[in-house]
Amino acid sequence: MAVMFATGLWELDRGGMWGDESVTFQVAQRTVPQIWRLLHDVDAVHGVYYLFMHAVLAVHPDEVVLRLPSVCAATATAGLVAALGARLAGPRVGLGAGALYAITPMTGHYAQEGRSYALVAGGVAGATLLLLRAVEGPGPRAWWGYGTVIALTCALHELAVPVLGAHALTLALLRVPRRVWSGWGRAAGAATLLLLPLVWVSQGQAGQVAWLVPPGWDRVDRLARNFAPGPAGPVFWGASLLMILGLRERRTAAVAAPLLLVPPGILMTVSQVRPLYHDRYVLYALAGASLLVAAGAGRVGRALMRVPVGGRSARVPVGGRSARVVGLPVRFGALRMRVGGLRMWSGGRRVRVVVGVTGVLALVGTFLTQLPVHRQDRSAAHRPDNLAVVSALAVRRMRPGDPVLFVPSVGRLAALAYPKGFRRVRDIALRESAPRSGTLWGREATPWELRRRLASVNHVWVVAEAHVPNPHRPLADPVERTKLAVLGEQFTVREEHARDGVVLRLHVRRQPGDEPPGGQADTPPGAATTARLPASRPAAPRALRRRPARW
């Protein structure tokens, strides 16, 4: 837990939020009635998380505070994984499993993200531990805690429901009696019934994940590498080998293997018909990988402890177990013993110390070899976008009263997350603000009204994603199509600034003698330039189009 907490706090303030984090940040600062209204149209799957973050950000609305719940949840998860390993295979395996979970790059990634995935992973780990306690518990009361935790976890994100399939397979592999099945069935059934309203509402909002595609074998390979302590090289292959060895530990494998395989398997199978899969939705399955790797390492360690340590060896009973020492069989209970008048340290004790030190060094070495991955992950440039950069560009380039247009409208998240950069400008397409309209980024004017507004200005700043316009991904919204059509017909690019996947362009109205409309549509969306082009050079846009794209 200490390792996970330190890793989570490491460069937690990376200097900017990306799109999904900004949604959490601005939605959680709305009033409870405004959040409730929003959930009727979008993001019902995150409703419980938004209400939780509403209370958190009421203390202090800040990027670090936004991510602290994820850091704390990841820290708790590391401890729960260690508790699972200790309960299944002993304290050494538990310590190794918790440490492996803490140093895995994917864990650190979501521990520093202001979304619900780290909290869901903690809930699943806690529910799994409560499942084991209920299996060994004396009566039906033991299932109350399990049912409560699994219901809250699935309410945080409904795609945690497949963990119930993993737990069912665990009970089957453990061959539990009928009374255990009865208790688990009641707890799982009650949790499922409580989730039905959420599932019903979120089904009407499935268009939010329309960008997902059916996963192929490449996604399976990617997930396997993300779940390993290192995504490539000796660390990945060594962890894979230890995981295979861990499958031979029956009790540990009965819990870890279903947790690792069943949720991703269910989501990937369903996604062949209706895409719902993303790696982050199954972050909670990573605990199964850490448990199997630690179990495999424990198996190797026990094998090494049975290796003779110099001279002739023999087994000696020690507390019901056996050890090997140099010389003849003798009884001993202390660390040192006298054999033939000589005082010697137990060979078995020395082997255990060596194996323990080797395990610690292996964990430290694994973390150090993956240090570049951890450093890269703590850079804002490693996220899909950086809205702080967009706001900073707006502060430097835009003048008070300048009109700004967001293409597509989701780009308005930059203004909602960092309003300072857009406080002086005029959002020319906005009809109703996001909080008042009960939407994520506001309601925009109709196509006809938008044309009328753009006809009244001679220049407009455009905040666009780097891939817009993209002929291979046409925009379905008529308002978005109108934006591109008017910009292409009536305006030309004067300036362009590209940073971290977002482009800020200054469009000026075409003058008589400028190149005909249609040329601008061919401008590479990622061609980056920061030079201000003189208005007296009408051929500048053509020269700009010939510049090689940098993105």
C-alpha positions, 0 to 999 in steps of 0.5 A: 500500500505504501508503494502504491500510494507513493506511486500514485502521488508521484507527479499527480499534478501533471499540468492539465486535464484531458477530456474525460477528466474535464467532464468529471471536473465540471459535472461534479461542480454542478448542483445535485438537481443539475447532475440529476437532470444530466443523468436522464440524457447522458452518463447515467453509468457514471451517476453515482461517481459524479455524486460522490465527486460532487462531495469531494470537490466541494472541499476544494475544486482542484486537479489534484483533489480530482485525482486523489480518490483514485489514488486512495482507491488504488492504494486500498486495492493493493492492500486488498490484493495482498490480503487475498494472496495471504488468505489463499497462499500465505503472507509471502504470496500476498506481499508479492501480489500486492507489490506487483499490483502497485508497480504495474504501469496500468495501475499507476495510469488509472490511479492518476485519472479522475474517473471511476475505474480505480474505485471499481477495481477496489470494490471488486477486490473487496468483494472478492475477499468478502466472497472468500470470507462468506464461503468460510463463514458460519451463516447467511449473515456473512453474505450481507457485506458481499452483496452490499459491496458488489452492488455499490461497485456495479453502481459505480460502473455497470460493466463491473457486473461480469465479475459475478460470472467470475465469482460463480466460476470460483465457487464451482472450482472450489466445489462449495456446498449447496448452502454457499451457492444459496447464499451467493445466489441471494446476494448476487440476485439482490445486487442485480435487481438494484441495478436494473433501473440503471441498466434500463436508463443507460441502454437508451444512452448507448450512443455514447460508446458508438465509437467503440469497435469489436475487439480482435486478437490485437486487443487481447494481446494489448490487454495481456501486456497491460496486465503484466508488470512490464509490457515487453521484454524479459519482464513480460515473458517472465511474468507470463511464465510465472502466471502459468506456474501459478495456475498449478496452485489450485486454491489461488488459481480458483480465485485468480484465473476466473477474475482474470479471464471471465470479465474480459472474455464476457465483454469481448464476446458481447462486443462482437455483436454490440461493442462495449469493450475497452481495457479500462472497463476491465481494470479490476481484472488485473488483480487476478494477474498479480495473484497468479504471478505471485503464486507462480513466484511462490511456487518457484521459491518453495522449489528452491528451498528444497535444493540441497545446500552443500555436502550431504543433505537430509530432511529434518522435521520442523513444525510438521514440515521438512527442511534440508541441512548439511549433515545427518538428520537431527531435531532442532527448534532454534535458528542454530544447532550443534552437530558433531560439536560444531555450531552452524546456521540452518541451511534451510534458513539461509535458503529462505533468506536468499529466496526472500532477498531475491524476490525483493530485488526482482520487484525492485528491478522490475520497477526500475526497468519500467521506470521510463514507462511510468515517467511517460505516463505521468506526462500530460502529452501521454493522454488523449488531449490536454485541455490546459494547453488549449486554454493557454493558447486562447489566452495568448492569441485571442483578443477580447470579444473575438468569436470562437467556434468549437468543431466538434462541440465537444471541444467546448470542454476546454472552456468549461474546464479552464474558463480563464482562457475563454472568459473574454471571447464570444462562443458564437455557436452556443445557444444554452450553457451546459449546466442549464441545458442538462448536457455535457457541453451545451446546446448549440444554435440550429444550422440556419441560426449558425449561418446567420451568426457567422455571416455577421463576423469577419474572422473567427477562432476555431478550436478543432480536434486534429482529425477534423475535417476527416473525409473518412469520418464524416460528421453526422450532426447537421450543425457540425456539417454546417460549421465545416461548410461555412468555414470552407465556403466563406473563410480562409485560414490565417493562423494555425497552432497545433498542440497535443492533438488539438488545433487552434485556427484563425479563420478570416473571411475571404476577399474578392480575388482570394482562391475559390472555395473548396481548397480549404477543405483539403488542408491537412488537419494536422499541418502545424504552423504558428506564424501569422500570415500577412493578409496581403498574401492570398496564396498563403493558404495554398503554401500552407497546404503544401507543408508536410503534416507533423501530426 
